[in-house]
Amino acid sequence: MEQNTAKSSINWYPGHMTKAKRAMLEDIKLIDLVIELVDARIPMSSRNPDIDRMAAGKARLILLNKSDLADGAKNAEWVKYFTEKGAHVLKIDSRNKADMKAVSAVIAEACKEKKERDRKRGIINRPVRAMVAGIPNVGKSTFINSFAGRVCAKTGNKPGVTKGKQWIRLNKDVELLDTPGILWPKFDDAAVGIHLAFIGSVNDNIIDLTQLAAELAEFLNREYPKALSERYGEAAVGDKAGLLGAIAKARGCLKKGGELDYDKAAVMLLEDFRSGKLGRITIEAPEDYEKEANVCD
């Protein structure tokens, strides 16, 4: 995705994330499987490269969460992409109980070799220890609660809700370690910060939301013009300069005196995208990342 009005890097790395990262490096020694949740709308930007380094040599399961909000064809492409990189992969909606059965089956498959090694050493009935990891606001706590069938983890629609680790015994076969969402200190590619801001994984309070919404409108105008026209009318599809204004006009976002309220229109566009009211949209495509290393190296 091209960027031209938001070149400055977006970074947000609260102090508790540094502490959590150190703890994860210690905890990984106890882990058999790393379950990483990513946002299906931005599967690569919502992956923390630190997790690959910390989890080297461990079994891996990547969950494309919020897949119900993402483009269905792109979901299939991303499943194929990560599978070819050496990970077990599922597309899920963490609120959907039916998806949790599929997760259980894949955990068993991913840890089959581990179970066999235990059996040969005379170790029986030791549960698989799985770490649930991911950046803020990708739905880790919602996933854990759905998977466990009870409220085990705090949830919220903003980053930073989970501040500490907790072990959760699901059943005799699986124990989960919940961890706080961790971003990395600096995004090497400015587009990564923009994409994370689109989905709400970066605190909105540190961002120029009008500028961010203008970037999103430009992308939608180029890749999903039908989504714009169906939500805001045909006038909302056109040159970038007029997009937010057209949305403001279509939705009656006006200041006193009848002046268009671009800030209000920006918040509306971002909320409509994040909630799925614009339809199923994926920002990133696998072909843009073909040179990335395998996740299980």
C-alpha positions as CSV (number, residue, x, y, z in Angstrom):
1,M,0.0,0.0,0.0
2,E,1.5,3.4,-1.0
3,Q,1.7,6.1,1.6
4,N,2.3,9.7,0.7
5,T,0.8,11.9,3.5
6,A,1.8,9.9,6.5
7,K,5.4,9.1,6.0
8,S,6.4,9.8,9.5
9,S,6.7,6.6,11.5
10,I,4.0,5.7,14.0
11,N,5.4,4.2,17.2
12,W,3.8,3.3,20.4
13,Y,5.7,1.2,22.9
14,P,4.5,1.6,26.5
15,G,6.9,0.6,29.3
16,H,5.0,-2.4,30.4
17,M,5.7,-4.0,26.9
18,T,9.4,-4.0,27.6
19,K,8.9,-5.9,30.8
20,A,6.5,-8.3,29.2
21,K,8.9,-9.1,26.4
22,R,11.6,-10.0,29.0
23,A,9.1,-12.2,30.7
24,M,8.2,-13.9,27.5
25,L,11.8,-14.8,26.8
26,E,11.9,-16.6,30.2
27,D,8.4,-18.3,29.7
28,I,9.2,-19.6,26.2
29,K,11.5,-22.2,27.8
30,L,8.4,-23.8,29.3
31,I,6.3,-23.8,26.1
32,D,5.6,-26.5,23.6
33,L,3.5,-24.4,21.2
34,V,3.2,-20.7,20.3
35,I,-0.3,-19.7,19.2
36,E,0.0,-16.3,17.5
37,L,-3.1,-14.3,16.7
38,V,-2.9,-11.8,13.8
39,D,-5.5,-9.6,12.3
40,A,-6.7,-11.2,9.0
41,R,-7.0,-7.7,7.5
42,I,-3.3,-7.0,7.9
43,P,-1.7,-10.4,8.6
44,M,1.9,-9.3,8.1
45,S,1.8,-5.9,9.8
46,S,0.0,-7.4,12.8
47,R,2.9,-9.9,13.3
48,N,5.6,-9.0,15.7
49,P,8.9,-10.2,14.3
50,D,10.3,-10.5,17.8
51,I,7.9,-13.5,18.3
52,D,9.5,-15.4,15.5
53,R,12.9,-14.9,17.1
54,M,11.7,-15.8,20.6
55,A,9.8,-18.9,19.4
56,A,12.5,-20.4,17.1
57,G,12.3,-24.2,17.3
58,K,8.8,-24.3,18.8
59,A,5.7,-25.6,17.1
60,R,3.7,-22.7,15.7
61,L,0.0,-22.0,15.1
62,I,-1.0,-18.8,13.4
63,L,-4.6,-17.8,13.8
64,L,-6.0,-15.3,11.3
65,N,-8.4,-13.7,13.7
66,K,-11.3,-11.4,12.6
67,S,-11.4,-13.3,9.3
68,D,-15.1,-12.5,9.2
69,L,-14.1,-8.8,8.6
70,A,-11.5,-9.7,6.0
71,D,-11.8,-10.4,2.2
72,G,-12.6,-14.1,1.9
73,A,-10.4,-14.7,-1.1
74,K,-7.5,-13.0,0.6
75,N,-8.0,-15.1,3.7
76,A,-7.5,-18.3,1.6
77,E,-4.3,-16.7,0.1
78,W,-2.9,-15.9,3.5
79,V,-3.6,-19.5,4.9
80,K,-1.7,-20.8,1.9
81,Y,1.1,-18.3,2.4
82,F,1.8,-19.1,6.1
83,T,1.4,-22.8,5.6
84,E,4.1,-22.7,3.0
85,K,6.3,-20.8,5.5
86,G,6.1,-23.8,7.9
87,A,3.3,-22.9,10.3
88,H,0.0,-24.5,11.1
89,V,-2.7,-21.9,10.1
90,L,-6.4,-21.4,10.7
91,K,-8.7,-18.5,9.9
92,I,-11.1,-17.8,12.8
93,D,-13.5,-15.5,14.4
94,S,-12.5,-15.7,18.1
95,R,-16.2,-15.1,19.1
96,N,-17.4,-18.1,17.2
97,K,-17.5,-21.2,19.3
98,A,-17.5,-23.5,16.3
99,D,-14.0,-22.3,15.3
100,M,-12.6,-23.4,18.6
101,K,-13.1,-27.1,17.8
102,A,-10.9,-26.6,14.8
103,V,-8.3,-24.9,17.0
104,S,-8.2,-27.9,19.3
105,A,-7.7,-30.3,16.4
106,V,-4.8,-28.3,15.0
107,I,-3.1,-28.0,18.4
108,A,-3.2,-31.8,18.7
109,E,-1.7,-32.1,15.2
110,A,1.0,-29.4,15.8
111,C,2.1,-31.2,19.1
112,K,1.8,-34.8,17.9
113,E,5.6,-35.2,17.7
114,K,6.0,-33.7,21.2
115,K,3.4,-36.2,22.6
116,E,5.2,-39.1,20.9
117,R,8.6,-38.0,22.5
118,D,6.9,-37.8,25.9
119,R,5.5,-41.3,25.4
120,K,8.8,-42.8,24.6
121,R,10.3,-41.2,27.7
122,G,7.5,-42.6,29.9
123,I,5.8,-39.2,30.3
124,I,2.1,-39.6,30.0
125,N,-0.8,-37.1,30.4
126,R,1.4,-34.0,30.5
127,P,-0.7,-31.2,29.0
128,V,0.5,-29.2,26.0
129,R,1.7,-25.9,27.2
130,A,0.8,-23.2,24.7
131,M,1.6,-19.5,24.8
132,V,-0.9,-17.2,23.3
133,A,0.9,-14.2,21.8
134,G,0.2,-11.2,19.5
135,I,0.2,-7.5,19.3
136,P,-2.5,-5.4,21.1
137,N,-6.1,-5.5,20.0
138,V,-6.0,-8.6,17.8
139,G,-8.5,-10.5,20.0
140,K,-6.2,-12.7,22.2
141,S,-8.4,-12.4,25.4
142,T,-11.6,-13.0,23.4
143,F,-10.0,-16.0,21.8
144,I,-8.9,-17.4,25.2
145,N,-12.4,-16.9,26.7
146,S,-14.1,-18.6,23.8
147,F,-11.6,-21.4,23.7
148,A,-11.9,-22.0,27.5
149,G,-15.7,-21.7,27.4
150,R,-15.5,-19.2,30.3
151,V,-14.2,-15.8,31.2
152,C,-10.5,-16.2,31.9
153,A,-9.0,-13.0,30.4
154,K,-10.0,-9.4,30.4
155,T,-11.2,-8.1,27.0
156,G,-11.5,-4.7,25.5
157,N,-11.7,-2.9,22.2
158,K,-8.5,-0.9,22.8
159,P,-4.9,-1.9,23.1
160,G,-3.2,-2.6,26.4
161,V,-6.0,-4.3,28.3
162,T,-3.9,-7.4,29.2
163,K,-1.0,-6.1,31.4
164,G,0.4,-9.4,32.9
165,K,0.7,-13.1,32.2
166,Q,-1.7,-15.8,33.4
167,W,-1.8,-19.6,33.1
168,I,-5.2,-21.1,32.2
169,R,-5.9,-24.8,32.4
170,L,-8.3,-25.6,29.6
171,N,-8.6,-29.3,30.2
172,K,-6.3,-32.3,30.8
173,D,-4.7,-31.8,27.4
174,V,-3.9,-28.1,27.1
175,E,-2.7,-25.2,29.3
176,L,-2.6,-21.7,27.9
177,L,-0.3,-18.9,28.9
178,D,-1.9,-15.6,28.1
179,T,0.6,-12.7,27.5
180,P,0.2,-8.9,27.1
181,G,0.0,-7.6,23.6
182,I,3.5,-6.5,22.5
183,L,4.5,-4.2,19.7
184,W,8.1,-3.7,18.7
185,P,9.9,-0.5,19.5
186,K,10.3,0.8,16.0
187,F,8.5,0.0,12.7
188,D,11.1,-0.1,10.0
189,D,8.4,0.5,7.4
190,A,6.1,3.5,7.9
191,A,3.3,1.5,6.2
192,V,3.3,-1.0,9.1
193,G,2.5,1.8,11.6
194,I,-0.3,3.1,9.3
195,H,-1.9,-0.3,8.9
196,L,-1.8,-1.0,12.7
197,A,-3.4,2.4,13.2
198,F,-6.1,1.5,10.7
199,I,-7.3,-1.5,12.8
200,G,-6.9,0.3,16.2
201,S,-3.7,-1.5,17.5
202,V,-2.1,1.9,18.1
203,N,-3.6,4.3,20.6
204,D,-5.8,6.7,18.7
205,N,-4.9,9.5,21.0
206,I,-1.4,9.9,19.6
207,I,-2.5,9.9,15.9
208,D,-3.9,12.6,13.5
209,L,-7.1,10.6,12.8
210,T,-8.1,12.9,9.9
211,Q,-4.8,12.2,8.1
212,L,-5.1,8.5,8.9
213,A,-8.7,8.4,7.6
214,A,-7.5,10.1,4.4
215,E,-5.0,7.3,3.9
216,L,-7.6,4.7,4.4
217,A,-10.0,6.5,2.0
218,E,-7.3,6.5,-0.6
219,F,-6.8,2.8,-0.3
220,L,-10.5,2.0,-0.4
221,N,-11.0,4.3,-3.4
222,R,-8.3,2.3,-5.2
223,E,-9.0,-1.3,-4.1
224,Y,-12.6,-1.4,-2.8
225,P,-14.5,1.5,-4.4
226,K,-17.7,-0.4,-4.2
227,A,-17.4,-0.4,-0.4
228,L,-17.3,3.3,-0.4
229,S,-20.1,3.9,-2.8
230,E,-22.4,1.4,-1.1
231,R,-21.8,3.0,2.3
232,Y,-21.6,6.7,1.4
233,G,-22.9,7.0,-2.1
234,E,-21.3,7.3,-5.5
235,A,-20.0,10.8,-4.7
236,A,-17.6,9.3,-2.2
237,V,-15.7,7.6,-5.0
238,G,-13.2,9.9,-6.7
239,D,-10.0,11.8,-6.2
240,K,-8.4,11.7,-2.8
241,A,-8.8,15.4,-2.0
242,G,-12.6,15.1,-2.1
243,L,-13.1,11.7,-0.4
244,L,-13.4,12.8,3.2
245,G,-15.5,15.8,2.2
246,A,-17.8,13.6,0.2
247,I,-18.2,11.3,3.2
248,A,-18.9,14.2,5.5
249,K,-21.5,15.6,3.2
250,A,-23.2,12.2,2.7
251,R,-23.4,11.6,6.4
252,G,-24.3,15.1,7.4
253,C,-21.0,15.8,9.3
254,L,-21.3,19.5,9.6
255,K,-20.0,22.2,11.9
256,K,-21.9,25.3,13.0
257,G,-22.6,27.4,9.9
258,G,-22.8,24.4,7.6
259,E,-19.0,23.8,7.2
260,L,-18.0,20.2,6.5
261,D,-16.6,18.5,9.7
262,Y,-13.7,16.5,8.3
263,D,-12.6,15.3,11.8
264,K,-16.1,13.8,12.5
265,A,-16.1,12.1,9.0
266,A,-12.6,10.7,9.7
267,V,-13.7,9.1,13.0
268,M,-16.8,7.7,11.2
269,L,-14.8,6.2,8.4
270,L,-12.3,4.5,10.7
271,E,-15.1,3.1,12.9
272,D,-17.0,1.8,9.9
273,F,-13.9,0.0,8.7
274,R,-12.9,-1.4,12.1
275,S,-16.5,-2.7,12.8
276,G,-17.0,-4.2,9.3
277,K,-19.7,-1.9,8.2
278,L,-17.8,-1.3,5.0
279,G,-17.8,-5.0,4.2
280,R,-15.0,-7.5,4.2
281,I,-11.8,-5.7,3.4
282,T,-8.1,-6.8,3.5
283,I,-5.4,-4.2,3.4
284,E,-2.4,-6.5,2.7
285,A,-1.7,-9.2,0.0
286,P,0.7,-12.1,0.3
287,E,2.4,-11.3,-3.0
288,D,3.9,-8.2,-1.3
289,Y,5.8,-10.4,1.2
290,E,7.1,-13.4,-0.8
291,K,10.7,-12.8,0.3
292,E,9.9,-13.1,4.0
293,A,11.6,-15.9,5.9
294,N,9.8,-19.0,7.2
295,V,8.1,-18.4,10.5
296,C,9.5,-21.7,12.0
297,D,13.2,-21.1,11.2
